[in-house]
Each structure stands twice: as C-alpha cells, then as structure tokens.
Amino acid sequence: MEDCITKMRENELASIRRTSRFRALNMTQFFISTPLLALLTFGTAWLLDYPLSTATVFPALLSFALIRNNIMYYLPLISEELSEARLASKRIDAFMRLSVKQENQFRLSTSAIHQQQKGSITMSNASFSWHNEMPCLSLLDLTIEQGTLVGIVGPVGSGKSALLAAILSEMNLINGQLNTNESSFSYAAQSPWIFADTFRNNILLNRPFDEQRYKHIIHACCLDVDLGLFGSSGELTMIGEKGANLSGGQKARVALARALYGDADIYLLDDPLSAVDRRVAKQIYEQCIGPYGLLKNKTRILATHQTQFLYESDQTIFLSHGCIDKQGCLKENIIREDAPNKK
C-alpha cells in the first residue's frame, strides 16, 4: 500500500512539474515578446538604413503591445483550456461508453404491488455480486415487514454492508428475486460523508427546511450540546472538507441526522453508532432507532456489532460468509451460543 501511494504521489508531482514548466515558459514569452519584437524590427530597420523617428517608433511599440496582449497572453491560456477540455471529453466519453446497468429488482404486477406495503422487502433465492459473476451474497431468502426493526449482525467481512447495498440496488442481482415495493430509502453509511458547508446544510442536503422536524432530529441525535459548543454561529458554523473540524462521533451523528431528516419508507443504517461513546449511543438508539424513537413507525434495518441494541428488534439476520446463518428474534441464549465459552 505504501509503495502504491508513493508511486501515485510521484506521478502527481511529475504532472505538477510539467505544468509548472509550461506556465513558466508562457510567462517568459509574455514578458520578453515586446522587447524581442522591438529589437528585431528596429534592428532590421537600422541595418537597412530605414529612418527611425518618434512618429514611427512609438506607434510600432504600441502595435507590439497589442500583439503581446492578444496573442502572447491569450494563446497560452487557450492551450491550457484545450488540454483540460480534452481530458474532460475523455472522461465523458469513458462514462458514456459504460454498459447500462440492468434493473436489479424483480417487478411484481400492478395488482400485486397494490397488495404489498411500501416499506416491506422480499428476497427469494437472491444472489448478488459487485462487478463480476462471483457472488458476494448467496441464496438469500428474506421477508421484512413494514414498520419493523431488523438487525443485521455477523463477523467482519460477513456481508452486512453488502446486504444494505444490495437492498439499495447498488449490487448486481445475478440470481433470484428482490422486491422493495417501490419504497423510498434513507441511508446512513458506515463512513460518514461530510462536505464543506454549514452544519445545517450538511443535514438538510438541499432539502426544504422544516424547523420543527430539524430541531427534533438535532435533539434526538444529541447534537444540541455540540451546537452550544460552536458558539454564537451555532448551526451556521462552517464545517471543513470531510468534517475536518468535527470529531468522529460528531461526524457519525451528523450523518445519522441527515438520514433521519429525509422522510423515507425504509431507513438503512450501517453501524451508525460505532464511533459514539456507549452512553450517548444508547440515548441516540432509544430516541431515534428503537421501538419508541422517531422512526418507530418506519422500517429500520440496522447493521451493527453492538448487539446490546438488538434485544428489542423484531427480526435479526445473522450473516456468515455472505449467507444468512440464523434468523429470528435476538435472545440472550443465541448471543451466548455465538459467543466463545468462558470458564
């Protein structure tokens, strides 16, 4: 990994050096063009015994300045812009040549859709892959009812995040059926995405501002204390690129608040409380995700390693190597069964 990063950095520096040389050459031409033209013109006139006077010299110098401004200045800029346009056109061409992604979901008939509820998910013998035919998730049979809390647990690399991506149709369905009944989704990723803008805009994400809903979500995600720490600017505090001036826990809570702000049928939460301390995580779970939280009437799918939050789940999916291992309500005896024996 270190060698790969070093090589990429060397290529970047080589490109920067090459660009800097061209810019230096362009600036040099800009500044020396008028003296060179004057030397060439007046030198030739002197050699040919052509009379030089103020009536001919100064208009000539003015002409040289106009030539410099219109040719020696704009021509290099045009060259740079053409180079960037060529690169942009290559990217656009590569994008337009990508194969069209096939519809992942099996579509029910109109009458069958009316019988289903938005917020429910069904999978039948479904297998999913990323970019090749090798399945990452295999033979999934799953039914999630509307308004239920579903937990997804399993060891690292078992496919928890991949299952959420499959529900979002971000993976290729290579076998079986997936139907989400035309439900809308709100997604909180495992790695929070924070962009350079105000605290409020990172949550709103260009959606209409509903002050009452916004305040409820800020309180439920325990962000009201953080707003107080920002001082007089409060929610209008500028957040740096990738959340440079936020802690890991704050970034996770901002990303969760953004997901909650959208009024969706299904909420997909990928380990949103892993970066939050235990006490605050419990409070956020109870106020947002749990059976008495803000999302109590919504379908919530929570992928997590924090199994203490899943005792109240309506359904728990155990994943192992991309397959469903066990399914049902999470009980203490199941946790003990999966945990190593202690003497």
KAVENQUI-V765942 format. One record per backbone hydrogen bond with DSSP energy under -1.0 kcal/mol. CO is the residue of the C=O (numbers start at 1). NH is the residue of the N-H. Records with the same first field share a line. If there is no record, write none. Layout:
CO = NH / NH
This chain:
1 = 5
2 = 6
3 = 7
4 = 8
5 = 9
6 = 10
7 = 11
8 = 12
9 = 13
10 = 14
11 = 15
12 = 16
13 = 17
14 = 18
15 = 19
16 = 20
17 = 21
18 = 22
19 = 23
20 = 24
21 = 25
22 = 26
23 = 27
24 = 28
25 = 29
26 = 30
27 = 31
28 = 32
29 = 33
32 = 36
33 = 37
34 = 38
35 = 39
36 = 40
37 = 41
38 = 42
39 = 43
40 = 44
41 = 45
42 = 46
43 = 47
44 = 48
45 = 50
46 = 49
53 = 56 / 57
54 = 58
56 = 60
57 = 61
58 = 62
59 = 63
60 = 64
61 = 65
62 = 66
63 = 67
64 = 68
65 = 69
66 = 70
67 = 71
68 = 73
71 = 75
73 = 77
74 = 78
75 = 79
76 = 80
77 = 81
78 = 82
79 = 83
80 = 84
81 = 85
82 = 86
83 = 87
84 = 88
85 = 89
86 = 90
87 = 91
88 = 92
89 = 93
90 = 94
91 = 95
92 = 96
93 = 97
95 = 98
109 = 113
110 = 114
117 = 120
121 = 144
122 = 179
123 = 142
124 = 177
126 = 140
127 = 174 / 175
128 = 136 / 137
129 = 172
137 = 128
140 = 126
142 = 123
144 = 121
145 = 148
148 = 300
149 = 314 / 315
150 = 302
151 = 317
152 = 304
153 = 319
155 = 158
158 = 322
159 = 163
160 = 164
161 = 165
162 = 166
163 = 167
164 = 168
165 = 170
166 = 169
172 = 129
175 = 127
177 = 124
178 = 106
179 = 122
180 = 183
184 = 266
186 = 268
188 = 270
194 = 242
195 = 197
197 = 239
198 = 202
200 = 203 / 204
201 = 205
210 = 214
211 = 215
212 = 216
213 = 217
214 = 218
215 = 219
216 = 220
217 = 221
218 = 223
219 = 222
223 = 227
224 = 228
225 = 229
226 = 230
233 = 236
234 = 237
235 = 200
237 = 199
240 = 243
243 = 246
247 = 251
248 = 252
249 = 253
250 = 254
251 = 255
252 = 256
253 = 257
254 = 258
255 = 259
256 = 260
257 = 261
262 = 264
265 = 299
266 = 186
267 = 301
268 = 188
269 = 271 / 303
271 = 274
273 = 276
277 = 281
278 = 282
279 = 283
280 = 284
281 = 285
282 = 286
283 = 287
284 = 288
285 = 290
287 = 294
288 = 295
290 = 293
293 = 296
295 = 298
299 = 267
300 = 150
301 = 269
302 = 152
303 = 271
305 = 307
306 = 309
307 = 310
310 = 313
315 = 151
316 = 328
317 = 153
318 = 325
320 = 323
322 = 138
323 = 320
326 = 318
328 = 316
331 = 335
332 = 336
333 = 337
334 = 338
335 = 339
